[in-house]
Amino acid sequence: MKLITKLKGLWFFSLVVFGIGVLLELSSGQLNLSTLIIFFIYCVLYFIASRQSDQKSNRSL
């Protein structure tokens, strides 16, 4: 379970860094639609994975 928590933390950190990159591109006016779509998919996958891991941890309790 500790490994899942570490991986979830690492994934969240990379999501934050990617989000900062998207905001910087947006502020400079160089944001591509493909970058925005990839970021959106990345966010959706993160939230799906975090919900599934939360449900698994609730079952083990």
Distance bins in CASP14 RR format, pairs under 12 A and 6 or more apart:
PFRMAT RR
TARGET T0000
AUTHOR 0000-0000-0000
RMODE 2
METHOD distances of the structure
MODEL  1
1 7 0 0 0 0 0 1 0 0 0 0 0
1 8 0 0 0 0 0 1 0 0 0 0 0
1 53 0 0 0 0 1 0 0 0 0 0 0
1 54 0 0 0 0 0 1 0 0 0 0 0
1 56 0 0 0 0 1 0 0 0 0 0 0
1 57 1 0 0 1 0 0 0 0 0 0 0
1 59 0 0 0 0 0 1 0 0 0 0 0
1 60 1 0 0 1 0 0 0 0 0 0 0
1 61 0 0 0 0 0 1 0 0 0 0 0
2 8 0 0 0 0 0 1 0 0 0 0 0
2 9 0 0 0 0 0 1 0 0 0 0 0
2 57 0 0 0 0 0 1 0 0 0 0 0
3 9 0 0 0 0 0 1 0 0 0 0 0
3 10 0 0 0 0 0 1 0 0 0 0 0
3 53 0 0 0 0 0 1 0 0 0 0 0
4 10 0 0 0 0 0 1 0 0 0 0 0
4 11 0 0 0 0 0 1 0 0 0 0 0
4 49 0 0 0 0 1 0 0 0 0 0 0
4 50 0 0 0 0 0 1 0 0 0 0 0
4 52 0 0 0 0 0 1 0 0 0 0 0
4 53 1 0 1 0 0 0 0 0 0 0 0
4 54 0 0 0 0 0 1 0 0 0 0 0
4 56 0 0 0 0 1 0 0 0 0 0 0
4 57 0 0 0 0 1 0 0 0 0 0 0
4 60 0 0 0 0 0 1 0 0 0 0 0
5 11 0 0 0 0 0 1 0 0 0 0 0
5 12 0 0 0 0 0 1 0 0 0 0 0
5 50 0 0 0 0 0 1 0 0 0 0 0
5 53 0 0 0 0 1 0 0 0 0 0 0
5 54 0 0 0 0 0 1 0 0 0 0 0
5 56 0 0 0 0 0 1 0 0 0 0 0
5 57 0 0 0 0 1 0 0 0 0 0 0
6 12 0 0 0 0 0 1 0 0 0 0 0
6 13 0 0 0 0 0 1 0 0 0 0 0
6 53 0 0 0 0 0 1 0 0 0 0 0
7 13 0 0 0 0 0 1 0 0 0 0 0
7 14 0 0 0 0 0 1 0 0 0 0 0
7 46 0 0 0 0 0 1 0 0 0 0 0
7 49 0 0 0 0 1 0 0 0 0 0 0
7 50 0 0 0 0 0 1 0 0 0 0 0
7 53 0 0 0 0 1 0 0 0 0 0 0
8 14 0 0 0 0 0 1 0 0 0 0 0
8 15 0 0 0 0 0 1 0 0 0 0 0
8 46 0 0 0 0 1 0 0 0 0 0 0
8 47 0 0 0 0 0 1 0 0 0 0 0
8 49 1 0 0 1 0 0 0 0 0 0 0
8 50 1 0 0 1 0 0 0 0 0 0 0
8 51 0 0 0 0 0 1 0 0 0 0 0
8 52 0 0 0 0 0 1 0 0 0 0 0
8 53 1 0 0 1 0 0 0 0 0 0 0
8 54 0 0 0 0 1 0 0 0 0 0 0
8 56 0 0 0 0 0 1 0 0 0 0 0
8 57 0 0 0 0 0 1 0 0 0 0 0
9 15 0 0 0 0 1 0 0 0 0 0 0
9 16 0 0 0 0 1 0 0 0 0 0 0
9 46 0 0 0 0 1 0 0 0 0 0 0
9 49 0 0 0 0 0 1 0 0 0 0 0
9 50 0 0 0 0 1 0 0 0 0 0 0
9 53 0 0 0 0 0 1 0 0 0 0 0
10 16 0 0 0 0 0 1 0 0 0 0 0
10 17 0 0 0 0 0 1 0 0 0 0 0
10 46 0 0 0 0 0 1 0 0 0 0 0
10 49 0 0 0 0 0 1 0 0 0 0 0
11 17 0 0 0 0 0 1 0 0 0 0 0
11 18 0 0 0 0 0 1 0 0 0 0 0
11 42 0 0 0 0 1 0 0 0 0 0 0
11 43 0 0 0 0 0 1 0 0 0 0 0
11 45 0 0 0 0 1 0 0 0 0 0 0
11 46 1 0 1 0 0 0 0 0 0 0 0
11 47 0 0 0 0 0 1 0 0 0 0 0
11 48 0 0 0 0 0 1 0 0 0 0 0
11 49 1 0 0 1 0 0 0 0 0 0 0
11 50 0 0 0 0 1 0 0 0 0 0 0
11 53 0 0 0 0 0 1 0 0 0 0 0
12 18 0 0 0 0 0 1 0 0 0 0 0
12 19 0 0 0 0 0 1 0 0 0 0 0
12 42 0 0 0 0 0 1 0 0 0 0 0
12 43 0 0 0 0 0 1 0 0 0 0 0
12 46 1 0 0 1 0 0 0 0 0 0 0
12 47 0 0 0 0 0 1 0 0 0 0 0
12 49 0 0 0 0 0 1 0 0 0 0 0
12 50 0 0 0 0 1 0 0 0 0 0 0
12 53 0 0 0 0 0 1 0 0 0 0 0
13 19 0 0 0 0 0 1 0 0 0 0 0
13 20 0 0 0 0 0 1 0 0 0 0 0
13 46 0 0 0 0 0 1 0 0 0 0 0
14 20 0 0 0 0 0 1 0 0 0 0 0
14 21 0 0 0 0 0 1 0 0 0 0 0
14 39 0 0 0 0 0 1 0 0 0 0 0
14 42 0 0 0 0 1 0 0 0 0 0 0
14 43 0 0 0 0 0 1 0 0 0 0 0
14 45 0 0 0 0 0 1 0 0 0 0 0
14 46 0 0 0 0 1 0 0 0 0 0 0
15 21 0 0 0 0 0 1 0 0 0 0 0
15 22 0 0 0 0 0 1 0 0 0 0 0
15 38 0 0 0 0 0 1 0 0 0 0 0
15 39 0 0 0 0 1 0 0 0 0 0 0
15 40 0 0 0 0 0 1 0 0 0 0 0
15 41 0 0 0 0 0 1 0 0 0 0 0
15 42 1 0 0 1 0 0 0 0 0 0 0
15 43 1 0 0 1 0 0 0 0 0 0 0
15 44 0 0 0 0 0 1 0 0 0 0 0
15 45 0 0 0 0 1 0 0 0 0 0 0
15 46 1 0 1 0 0 0 0 0 0 0 0
15 47 0 0 0 0 1 0 0 0 0 0 0
15 49 0 0 0 0 0 1 0 0 0 0 0
15 50 0 0 0 0 0 1 0 0 0 0 0
16 22 0 0 0 0 0 1 0 0 0 0 0
16 23 0 0 0 0 0 1 0 0 0 0 0
16 39 0 0 0 0 0 1 0 0 0 0 0
16 42 0 0 0 0 0 1 0 0 0 0 0
16 43 0 0 0 0 0 1 0 0 0 0 0
16 46 0 0 0 0 0 1 0 0 0 0 0
17 23 0 0 0 0 0 1 0 0 0 0 0
17 24 0 0 0 0 0 1 0 0 0 0 0
17 39 0 0 0 0 0 1 0 0 0 0 0
17 42 0 0 0 0 0 1 0 0 0 0 0
18 24 0 0 0 0 0 1 0 0 0 0 0
18 25 0 0 0 0 0 1 0 0 0 0 0
18 35 0 0 0 0 1 0 0 0 0 0 0
18 36 0 0 0 0 0 1 0 0 0 0 0
18 38 0 0 0 0 1 0 0 0 0 0 0
18 39 1 0 0 1 0 0 0 0 0 0 0
18 40 0 0 0 0 0 1 0 0 0 0 0
18 41 0 0 0 0 0 1 0 0 0 0 0
18 42 1 0 0 1 0 0 0 0 0 0 0
18 43 0 0 0 0 1 0 0 0 0 0 0
18 45 0 0 0 0 0 1 0 0 0 0 0
18 46 0 0 0 0 0 1 0 0 0 0 0
19 25 0 0 0 0 1 0 0 0 0 0 0
19 26 0 0 0 0 1 0 0 0 0 0 0
19 27 0 0 0 0 0 1 0 0 0 0 0
19 31 0 0 0 0 0 1 0 0 0 0 0
19 35 0 0 0 0 1 0 0 0 0 0 0
19 36 0 0 0 0 0 1 0 0 0 0 0
19 38 0 0 0 0 0 1 0 0 0 0 0
19 39 1 0 0 1 0 0 0 0 0 0 0
19 40 0 0 0 0 0 1 0 0 0 0 0
19 42 0 0 0 0 1 0 0 0 0 0 0
19 43 0 0 0 0 1 0 0 0 0 0 0
19 46 0 0 0 0 0 1 0 0 0 0 0
20 26 0 0 0 0 0 1 0 0 0 0 0
20 27 0 0 0 0 0 1 0 0 0 0 0
20 39 0 0 0 0 0 1 0 0 0 0 0
21 27 0 0 0 0 1 0 0 0 0 0 0
21 28 0 0 0 0 0 1 0 0 0 0 0
21 30 0 0 0 0 0 1 0 0 0 0 0
21 31 0 0 0 0 1 0 0 0 0 0 0
21 35 0 0 0 0 1 0 0 0 0 0 0
21 36 0 0 0 0 0 1 0 0 0 0 0
21 38 0 0 0 0 0 1 0 0 0 0 0
21 39 0 0 0 0 1 0 0 0 0 0 0
22 28 0 0 0 0 0 1 0 0 0 0 0
22 29 0 0 0 0 0 1 0 0 0 0 0
22 30 0 0 0 0 0 1 0 0 0 0 0
22 31 1 0 0 1 0 0 0 0 0 0 0
22 32 0 0 0 0 0 1 0 0 0 0 0
22 33 0 0 0 0 0 1 0 0 0 0 0
22 34 0 0 0 0 0 1 0 0 0 0 0
22 35 1 0 0 1 0 0 0 0 0 0 0
22 36 1 0 0 1 0 0 0 0 0 0 0
22 37 0 0 0 0 0 1 0 0 0 0 0
22 38 0 0 0 0 1 0 0 0 0 0 0
22 39 1 0 1 0 0 0 0 0 0 0 0
22 40 0 0 0 0 1 0 0 0 0 0 0
22 42 0 0 0 0 1 0 0 0 0 0 0
22 43 0 0 0 0 0 1 0 0 0 0 0
23 29 0 0 0 0 0 1 0 0 0 0 0
23 30 0 0 0 0 0 1 0 0 0 0 0
23 31 0 0 0 0 1 0 0 0 0 0 0
23 35 0 0 0 0 0 1 0 0 0 0 0
23 36 0 0 0 0 0 1 0 0 0 0 0
23 39 0 0 0 0 0 1 0 0 0 0 0
24 30 0 0 0 0 1 0 0 0 0 0 0
24 31 0 0 0 0 1 0 0 0 0 0 0
24 35 0 0 0 0 0 1 0 0 0 0 0
25 31 1 0 1 0 0 0 0 0 0 0 0
25 32 1 0 0 1 0 0 0 0 0 0 0
25 33 0 0 0 0 0 1 0 0 0 0 0
25 34 0 0 0 0 0 1 0 0 0 0 0
25 35 1 0 0 1 0 0 0 0 0 0 0
25 36 0 0 0 0 1 0 0 0 0 0 0
25 38 0 0 0 0 0 1 0 0 0 0 0
25 39 0 0 0 0 1 0 0 0 0 0 0
26 32 0 0 0 0 0 1 0 0 0 0 0
26 33 0 0 0 0 0 1 0 0 0 0 0
26 35 0 0 0 0 1 0 0 0 0 0 0
26 36 0 0 0 0 1 0 0 0 0 0 0
26 39 0 0 0 0 0 1 0 0 0 0 0
29 35 0 0 0 0 0 1 0 0 0 0 0
29 36 0 0 0 0 0 1 0 0 0 0 0
30 36 0 0 0 0 0 1 0 0 0 0 0
31 37 0 0 0 0 0 1 0 0 0 0 0
31 38 0 0 0 0 0 1 0 0 0 0 0
31 39 0 0 0 0 1 0 0 0 0 0 0
32 38 0 0 0 0 1 0 0 0 0 0 0
32 39 0 0 0 0 0 1 0 0 0 0 0
33 39 0 0 0 0 0 1 0 0 0 0 0
33 40 0 0 0 0 0 1 0 0 0 0 0
34 40 0 0 0 0 0 1 0 0 0 0 0
34 41 0 0 0 0 0 1 0 0 0 0 0
35 41 0 0 0 0 0 1 0 0 0 0 0
35 42 0 0 0 0 0 1 0 0 0 0 0
36 42 0 0 0 0 0 1 0 0 0 0 0
36 43 0 0 0 0 0 1 0 0 0 0 0
37 43 0 0 0 0 0 1 0 0 0 0 0
37 44 0 0 0 0 0 1 0 0 0 0 0
38 44 0 0 0 0 0 1 0 0 0 0 0
38 45 0 0 0 0 0 1 0 0 0 0 0
39 45 0 0 0 0 0 1 0 0 0 0 0
39 46 0 0 0 0 0 1 0 0 0 0 0
40 46 0 0 0 0 0 1 0 0 0 0 0
40 47 0 0 0 0 0 1 0 0 0 0 0
41 47 0 0 0 0 0 1 0 0 0 0 0
41 48 0 0 0 0 0 1 0 0 0 0 0
42 48 0 0 0 0 0 1 0 0 0 0 0
42 49 0 0 0 0 0 1 0 0 0 0 0
43 49 0 0 0 0 0 1 0 0 0 0 0
43 50 0 0 0 0 0 1 0 0 0 0 0
44 50 0 0 0 0 0 1 0 0 0 0 0
44 51 0 0 0 0 0 1 0 0 0 0 0
45 51 0 0 0 0 0 1 0 0 0 0 0
45 52 0 0 0 0 0 1 0 0 0 0 0
46 52 0 0 0 0 0 1 0 0 0 0 0
46 53 0 0 0 0 0 1 0 0 0 0 0
47 53 0 0 0 0 0 1 0 0 0 0 0
47 54 0 0 0 0 0 1 0 0 0 0 0
48 54 0 0 0 0 0 1 0 0 0 0 0
48 55 0 0 0 0 0 1 0 0 0 0 0
49 55 0 0 0 0 0 1 0 0 0 0 0
49 56 0 0 0 0 0 1 0 0 0 0 0
50 56 0 0 0 0 0 1 0 0 0 0 0
50 57 0 0 0 0 0 1 0 0 0 0 0
51 57 0 0 0 0 0 1 0 0 0 0 0
51 58 0 0 0 0 0 1 0 0 0 0 0
52 58 0 0 0 0 0 1 0 0 0 0 0
52 59 0 0 0 0 0 1 0 0 0 0 0
53 59 0 0 0 0 0 1 0 0 0 0 0
53 60 0 0 0 0 0 1 0 0 0 0 0
54 60 0 0 0 0 0 1 0 0 0 0 0
54 61 0 0 0 0 0 1 0 0 0 0 0
55 61 0 0 0 0 0 1 0 0 0 0 0
END
